């Protein structure tokens, strides 16, 4: 089979790799129909996050079950399924608590020795604990597939930020970051009943999506100027809930500063500067809470899936560029150059 392989910074290739096969009785093999490139993949592409030359890459996909191990009871060949970005056994103490990202038997697609999502097929460990069944007829619904694919990571992650920031009916929310996760955070905040949603972003093509998703205001400034703008929009108070979807020092500093006293910050941007930007004294003095981290997508997918299927939410517009497998290297370049927001891969 063919799959996406990273050899070094800016060196993405499509190569022949071994076909996946059942290695353990709890495995399934999934033929991929849709996958995508994540903003977090760009850290490896740019050389910021180290990778072993020849390592597989990609962690968001949906497809059709081709084969099941002898102990898989929840799926049969032919099922259309969605994979969250982490596999998990579904039965450990963490999985039962809805924290599948801490499963001791879990892992991330594209780890050394595992299949990446940006390939023609994937071996799925612990299929019963990992996969989520989709309606079979969705496989040919070109309008629905992008929204379903977004649940594998970005929509679930945006939702995690909103839940962590305690978004609720009538709340004022600010979202730091106009990438796919930040935009999905806007959609999640609207779904949870936020009354006002302030999107912080500098790219009109992205903030236009934020407005479509439910943002009521856009702040294009950064740093202290952004803080002042949000304060002005909120009569000097700040937001009840702030979603941080970038992971840089400046983004975290901004997020904490625009939260109102007694408010909360939900952070899901992958940190790239340690704890820089987290001012504990400021948080202490103003009773600002901080929660978040890696989103347990497997816990969130069922409820979000119901709303996607019902047409209540559609995160699909975050995909603004589609390629086949051979176009994946160009897709990485487009996202790196910001000429694409999020690239979908069709097979």
N, C-alpha and C positions, 0 to 999 in steps of 0.2 A: 504494500500500500504506500501511498504518498502522504507526507506530513510536513509541517513547518518545523524547521530546525534553526536554532541560533548558534552561530559560530564565534561571535564577538560583537563589539559595538558596531551598529549599522550593517551587520552582516546576517541577514535573514535569508534562508534558502528553503526551497521545496525539494525534498529528497525522498528516495525510496527507503522505507524502514520496514522492519519485520511486521507481518500481520499480527494483530493482537489475538490472543487465544486464552481460553479458560485456564487459569493457573491454580485457582482455589475453588472449592465447591460453592463459595458465596459470590463468585464473580459473574458478571455478564459482559458480553461484547456488544457495543452499540455502534451502528453505522451512522455517521454524522450527516445530518441534513443541513444544519445551520451552525455556524460558530461565529466568533467575532474577536476583534482586537480590543484589549482593554487599555485604558490610560496607564494602569500599573505595569503593563507589558513594556511601556516606553522606557521605564527606568532601566530595564535590562537592555533594551535596544540602544540606549544612550551610554551604556557602560557604567551607570551609577550602581545598579544592583548586579553583582557578579553572577555569571553563569558559566558552566563548563562547556567548552566548545563541543558542539554536536548535541547539546541538550534539546529536548523537545520543549515547546512553548504553547501557551494558550490554556485558558481555564473556564471558558464559557461555551456550552454547546447543548444542542438537543438533537435527537435522532431516533432511530428505530432499533429495537432490540433484535439482534441477530442470533444470539446464542445465550443460554443460561447454564450456570453450574448446577449441580445436583441438589444443592441446598437452597437455591433461590426459589421462594414460594410466591412472591408478589408480582412476578412478571413472567411473560411468555414471549417467545419470538413473535415479532410483528407489532408489539406495543410501541407506541410513540411516547418518548420519555424526555424529561428535562433533567439536566444534571446541575446541581449547585456547584460553586467553584471549589468546594472541599468535599471529599468523600468521607463517610463516617459509618460506624457499625450500627447505629440506631438503637443500641441496647445498653450502652455503658451509662454510668451515672451522669455524665455530662450531656450525652444525647437525650436522655430522659428528661433532663432539666432544660432542654431547648438550647444548649450551648454546644452544638455539633462541631464547632471549630476547635474545641478543646478535646475532642475524642482521642484517646490514646492510640487507637488503631487507624486514625484518620490521616489524611494528607492532601496536598494540593496538586492538581493536575500540572504536569510539566516538571515535577520534581525529578531529580536524577533517578533513572530506573523506572519511571512511570510514563504513561502516555500523556501527550498534550492534547488539548481540545481542538487545536487547529490542524486536524488531520482527517483522513477519510474514515477512520474507525478508532475506537477507544476501548481498552479493557477497563471495566468499572469494578473496583473492589467493593465488597459489601453492598451489592446492588439493592437489596431490600431496604437497607438503612439510608441509601444515598439518593436513588432515583425517585422522581415524581412522575406519575403517569399523566399524559395529556390526552385529550380526545383524538381519536385516530384521524378524523376528518380534518383536523387542524394541519396535517402534513401538507395539504394542498391549498391551504388558505393563505395566500400571499399577503393579505392585509393583516392577518392575525399573528403570523409567525414572528415578526420583529418584536412585538410586545411580549410574546411568550419568552423569546430568547433573552430579553432584558431582565427577566426574573432570575436568571442564573447568577447574576452578580449586581449590576448597577441599580436596578430598582429595589432589590432587597437591601442593598447597602444604603441607599438613600432613605429607605424606610427605617433602617436601624438608627441612622442619625436622628431622624424625627422622633422615634420612640425614646431614644436615649436623652434627647433634649426635652422630653415631656410635652411635646406638642399636643394640644387638645383644643376642643371647641372654643372659639372666641379668642384664641391666643394670637399674639403678634410674633412672627417668625422672621428671622434673617438667615439667608443661606450664603455662605462664603464659598465661592467657587462656581464657575459656569461650565465645568466639564459634565460628562454624562451623569456622574453620581450626584453632583450638585443639582442638576436639572431634575433628576428623579427625586431628590430631596424636596424640591418645590412641589412636585406632584404628590409626594407622600404627605407633606404638610397640609395640602389642600384636602386630601382624602381624610385626614384626621380632624378636619374641622377648623383649621386656622382661619382667622378672620382677615388678617393682613400678612402678606408674604413679601419681604424685601429681598430681591435677588442682587447679590454683589457680583458683577461681571463686566468685562470690558469689550466683549465681542458681540456686536449687534445680532449676528446670525444665531448666536446661542441665547442671548437674552430675549430674542423674539420667541424662542421655544419656551423659555421660562414664563413669559407672559401667557403663552398658549396653555401652559401647564397650571396656571393659576396665580402667578406672581402679580402683585398689585403695584409694586414700585421697583425700579431698577437704579442701583447705585454703581456708577462706573469708576469711581475713584478707588484709590488704595491707601493703605496706611492710615495715618491720622486724619487725612482728609475724608476717607471713607467713614471713620468713626464719627466725625463731626456730622457727616451727611445723614447717617442713620439716627444719630441723636436728634437732629433737627426734625426728621420725619416722625419721630416718636415723642415729641414734646419734651425732649431731654431725658427720657427714661431709658431708652434702649428696648431691646426685644425680650419677650418672655423666654423664647427658645431660639438658640442659634445653632445652625448646622454647619460644621466645619468639614469641607470636602476637598481639601487641597493637601495638607500635610506639611506645609512649610512653617517656619518660625513666624513670618509676617502674618500668615493666615490665622494661626492660632492666637497670636497677640490681638489681632483685629476681632476675632470671634469672642474672646473673653471681654474685650473692652466694650463691645456693643451689646452685651447681655445686660439686662436691667438688674438691679439689686434683687436678689432672691431668684434670679433666672437660672437657666441651665444651658450648657454647651454640649451638643452631641457631636463627637469627633469621629470621623471615619476616613479622613485623608491619611494615607500611609505616611507615617512620620519620617522625615528625612533630615531632621536636625535635632534628634534627641528630644530633650524636654525644653529646649529653647522656645520662648514665647509663652510658656506657662508661668505666670506670675502668681505664685501661691499667696503672697501677701494681699494682692489686689483681690483675689478670689475670696480669701478669708474675710477681709474687711467688708466685702459687698455681698457675702453669702451666695456666691456664684458656684453652682455645681458643675462638675465635669464628668461625663460618662461616654462610653462608646467603645470603639475598637473594631476588631474584625467582625463583620456581620455574620451571624448564624443564619445564612440564607435558607438552609433546609427547614428551619423552624418557621420562617416567614412565608415561604413559597405557597403553601396551601391556601392561606387567606388572601394573598395577593392574586393568586391564580384565579380564584373565584371572581374577583372584581375585573380582571382582564377579560375573562370569558363572558362576563355579563356586560362588558362595555362601559363599566364605571370608570376605569382608568385605562390609558393606552400609553405606555412608555416607549412605544415603537419609534416615535419621531427622533429619538436620540441617535438613531442610525441614519446618517446622511450620505453614506457612500456604501456601495455593495460591490464585491469582487468575487471571482472564482478563486480556487486554490492557487492557481498560478499568479494571481494578482496580489497575493498577500504581501510580498516585499514592497510593492508600490503602496499598498495600504498602510504599512508601517511608516513609510516616508511621508505619506499624506498626513497622518496623524501627528507625526513629529514636527512637521512644518505648519501645523494648525490649519491646513486646507481641508481637513476632514475632522469632524467631531468624534465619531465612532464608526468603525468600519465593520460591516456584516459580511460574512463569508458564506457563500452558498455552494452546495455540492450537487 
